[in-house]
Amino acid sequence: MDWYDIKESDVLRSNQRLQEACSRMAPIVTKDFTIYIRLAHFTLDAQPVNVRPHIHSFFEIGFANRESNIYELEGAEHEIKSSSMQAIAIPAELSHLRRTEKPGAICFAIVVDFQCASRQTMQRFIQELRNKDFVLKLNEQTFALLEEIWALSFSQYTPLLYNTLSLKTTLVLIDILKNSFPDIFIEKQETVPAGELLSIIEQQLENSLCEENIIDIIQRKCGVSKRHINRIFVKKYNMPLRQYIIGERLRLASKLLLNSNSSVKIIALNCGFWNMSYFNRQFKKAFNMTPVEYRQRG
């Protein structure tokens, strides 16, 4: 596509499409991170700009489409050239400025919310980014995907446009993270024996069945991904871990309904159900009657 044919009205329409596409994106989940793409958008600077130092609430990855964009972070300048296979990566809450030196500059940005379960891992991620001077090198596959996103954003509308933009933008971010930070975003082969993992899981289920964050507790004890834990669990119990936990909590609740004078609400809370509507719905699904009916018939 010819970036010199792009007008302000084209950018506005493209950004509306990208906003709709981002609203359809599912989070990217890794061992330590849950990653949300909050926004993707173009900026057209009709005249050269010198944006004063500012901070963003979210992480931002920026690309230059027409003319160069010059960024200053932590006292150093970084030039991202037009359609180069490079991107600037700006962490949340980091003061920076951006300027252009020619009229008509266009840049593209992906705005990302990184939610990390490990503060140490997040600090390591930011340090690796500093080691790269906040500039990420893109491979040909990633850049080709980016060009497809850009072309689609300005193309004729089709029924699958938003879903296609959503998928390709997600893939671009995954590619960038895996290629730039493989030690952080590529899960290594789990080495803990399955039998040992099952013993840890079963012990934690026995000790902490009704804890609100039981699966997080199990993950911390096992030291592996939730996906791997679930895979091991399904092999033995033929059901997902979460489904098993709900079933065991319901069985415990049914015993307490018959053998204690506690209210239904207290029993639900003690068994790990914090939402009464959800508890009643799950109980009726399992026992074909409400908790109150179950207690009355017992």
Buried (B, 14 or more C-beta within 10 A) or exposed (E): EEBEEBEEEBBEBBBEBBBEBBEEBEEBEBBBBEBBBBBBBBBBBEEEBEBEEEEBEBBBBBBBBBBBBBBBBEEEEBBBEBBBBBBBBBBBEBEBBBBBEEEBBBBBBBBBBBEBBEEEBBEBBBEEBEEEEBBBBBEEEBBEBBEBBBEBBBEEEEEEBBEBBBBBBBBBBBBBBBBBBEEBBEEEEBEEEBEEBBEBBBEBBEEBBBBEEBBEBBBEBBEBBBEBBBBBBBEEBEEEBEEBBBBBBBEBBBEBBEEEEEEBEEBBBBBBBEEEEEBBEBBBEBBEEBBEBBBEEE
